[in-house]
Amino acid sequence: MLIRTAMFAAVAIVVATQIPALLEHTGPAQQEPAVQAPAPRSQIAATPQAASLTPGTMVLNADGRGHFIGTFKLNGKSVTGLVDTGASVVAINERTARMLGYGANSLDFRYPMQTANGQTLAAHIVLDRVEIGNVRVRDVDAMVLRDEALSDTLVGMSFLTKLKSYQVKGGSLTLAN
């Protein structure tokens, strides 16, 4: 049932390569996706500015394009990720999955997905933990897409809805758990 639910939730990966309409948010309700594509990897490489306010809180400042990019730890491994409320789940590519210890034999690419780059197949995984600064959550659903279908990690709603709150205000995204 979880895999079937993840499959339907992952259909929102259609917009997984689009930047969210970042609206002020204080609860886990979904938001409308935007239509702007994320920056290519070469533009995401810049180190975002982030600051922790208190234990369990993290602030990301928007980059020059208004994107919230941070260094997340997925199962303890550092990965640069773009926060995307238009993505139902965390979305990673095969290269990142291998770095996290998911070998080719453990990935079942059987879930058809329509992305901004076209039709592809994805594999469902559950990340043991996702962290950024002082914010940590466990058991986060994620989809693995082929490298040619997804170049960057998108941190979607399967992470954000596990938080106590997240809020965009004045060019900053505050995450709290």
C-alpha positions as CSV (number, residue, x, y, z in Angstrom):
1,M,0.0,0.0,0.0
2,L,2.9,2.4,0.8
3,I,4.5,1.8,-2.5
4,R,1.2,2.3,-4.4
5,T,0.6,5.5,-2.4
6,A,4.2,6.6,-3.2
7,M,3.6,5.9,-6.8
8,F,0.6,8.1,-7.0
9,A,2.2,10.8,-4.9
10,A,5.2,10.7,-7.2
11,V,3.1,11.6,-10.2
12,A,3.7,15.1,-9.0
13,I,7.2,14.7,-10.2
14,V,5.7,16.0,-13.4
15,V,6.6,19.3,-11.9
16,A,9.6,18.0,-10.0
17,T,11.9,20.0,-12.2
18,Q,9.9,23.1,-11.6
19,I,10.4,25.6,-8.8
20,P,7.6,26.0,-6.3
21,A,5.4,29.0,-5.8
22,L,6.9,29.5,-2.3
23,L,4.0,30.8,-0.3
24,E,4.0,31.5,3.4
25,H,3.4,28.2,5.2
26,T,3.0,27.3,8.8
27,G,1.6,23.8,8.5
28,P,1.9,20.7,6.4
29,A,-0.8,21.6,3.7
30,Q,0.3,21.3,0.1
31,Q,1.0,24.3,-2.0
32,E,0.5,25.1,-5.7
33,P,3.5,24.3,-7.9
34,A,5.1,27.0,-10.0
35,V,6.2,26.7,-13.6
36,Q,9.8,28.0,-13.4
37,A,12.4,25.3,-14.1
38,P,15.2,24.9,-11.5
39,A,18.7,26.2,-12.2
40,P,21.0,23.8,-14.0
41,R,23.6,22.0,-11.8
42,S,26.2,24.5,-12.8
43,Q,24.1,27.3,-11.2
44,I,23.2,25.2,-8.1
45,A,26.8,24.6,-7.3
46,A,27.0,27.9,-5.4
47,T,27.0,27.4,-1.7
48,P,23.8,28.7,-0.2
49,Q,23.7,30.7,3.0
50,A,22.1,28.9,5.9
51,A,21.8,29.5,9.6
52,S,20.4,27.6,12.5
53,L,18.3,29.7,14.9
54,T,17.6,27.2,17.7
55,P,17.8,23.4,18.0
56,G,15.4,21.9,15.5
57,T,15.3,25.0,13.3
58,M,17.1,25.9,10.1
59,V,17.0,29.0,7.9
60,L,17.9,29.0,4.2
61,N,18.4,32.2,2.3
62,A,17.2,32.4,-1.3
63,D,19.9,32.5,-3.9
64,G,19.9,35.2,-6.7
65,R,17.1,33.4,-8.5
66,G,14.9,33.0,-5.4
67,H,15.7,29.3,-5.0
68,F,16.3,27.7,-1.6
69,I,19.3,25.4,-1.9
70,G,21.1,23.7,0.9
71,T,23.4,20.9,1.9
72,F,21.2,18.1,3.1
73,K,22.4,14.8,4.6
74,L,20.5,11.8,3.2
75,N,21.2,8.7,5.3
76,G,24.3,10.6,6.6
77,K,25.8,11.5,3.2
78,S,26.0,15.2,2.1
79,V,23.9,16.1,-1.0
80,T,23.1,19.5,-2.4
81,G,19.3,19.8,-2.7
82,L,16.8,22.2,-4.0
83,V,13.7,22.6,-1.8
84,D,10.7,22.1,-4.1
85,T,7.1,22.2,-2.8
86,G,6.0,21.2,-6.3
87,A,7.5,17.7,-5.8
88,S,5.4,15.2,-3.8
89,V,8.4,13.3,-2.7
90,V,12.2,13.7,-2.4
91,A,13.6,12.9,-5.8
92,I,17.1,11.8,-6.4
93,N,18.9,10.4,-9.4
94,E,20.7,7.0,-9.8
95,R,24.1,8.5,-9.2
96,T,23.0,9.9,-5.8
97,A,21.2,6.6,-5.0
98,R,24.5,4.7,-5.6
99,M,26.3,7.1,-3.3
100,L,23.7,6.4,-0.6
101,G,24.3,2.7,-0.9
102,Y,21.4,1.7,-3.1
103,G,22.8,-0.6,-5.8
104,A,21.4,-1.4,-9.1
105,N,20.0,-4.7,-7.8
106,S,18.0,-2.9,-5.0
107,L,16.3,-0.4,-7.3
108,D,13.1,-1.5,-9.0
109,F,12.4,1.0,-11.8
110,R,8.7,0.1,-12.3
111,Y,6.8,3.2,-11.5
112,P,6.0,5.2,-14.7
113,M,6.5,8.9,-14.2
114,Q,5.8,11.8,-16.5
115,T,8.4,14.5,-15.8
116,A,9.1,17.8,-17.5
117,N,11.8,15.9,-19.4
118,G,9.3,13.3,-20.6
119,Q,8.2,9.8,-19.6
120,T,10.5,7.8,-17.4
121,L,10.5,5.0,-14.8
122,A,11.3,5.5,-11.1
123,A,12.1,3.3,-8.1
124,H,10.6,3.9,-4.7
125,I,12.9,4.0,-1.6
126,V,12.6,5.1,2.0
127,L,15.4,7.2,3.3
128,D,16.3,6.4,6.9
129,R,16.9,10.1,7.7
130,V,17.0,13.5,6.0
131,E,18.9,16.3,7.8
132,I,19.8,19.9,7.2
133,G,21.5,21.8,10.0
134,N,19.6,21.1,13.2
135,V,16.5,19.7,11.4
136,R,16.2,15.9,11.2
137,V,13.4,13.7,10.1
138,R,13.2,9.9,9.7
139,D,11.6,7.5,7.2
140,V,11.2,9.8,4.2
141,D,9.7,8.5,1.0
142,A,11.8,9.2,-2.1
143,M,11.8,8.3,-5.8
144,V,15.0,7.4,-7.7
145,L,14.9,8.6,-11.3
146,R,17.3,7.8,-14.1
147,D,20.3,10.2,-14.3
148,E,19.1,11.5,-17.7
149,A,15.6,12.3,-16.2
150,L,16.9,14.2,-13.1
151,S,20.2,16.0,-12.7
152,D,19.7,17.4,-9.2
153,T,18.2,16.4,-5.9
154,L,14.8,17.8,-5.2
155,V,13.6,18.0,-1.6
156,G,9.9,17.7,-1.8
157,M,6.8,17.3,0.3
158,S,7.6,13.9,1.7
159,F,10.3,15.7,3.8
160,L,8.5,19.0,4.3
161,T,5.3,17.5,5.7
162,K,7.2,15.7,8.4
163,L,8.3,19.1,9.8
164,K,6.4,21.0,12.5
165,S,6.4,24.0,10.1
166,Y,8.1,25.7,7.2
167,Q,7.7,29.3,6.2
168,V,8.9,31.6,3.5
169,K,9.3,35.2,4.6
170,G,11.5,38.0,3.4
171,G,13.7,35.9,1.1
172,S,14.3,33.2,3.8
173,L,12.9,29.7,4.3
174,T,12.6,28.6,7.9
175,L,12.3,24.9,8.6
176,A,11.3,23.7,12.1
177,N,10.8,20.3,13.6
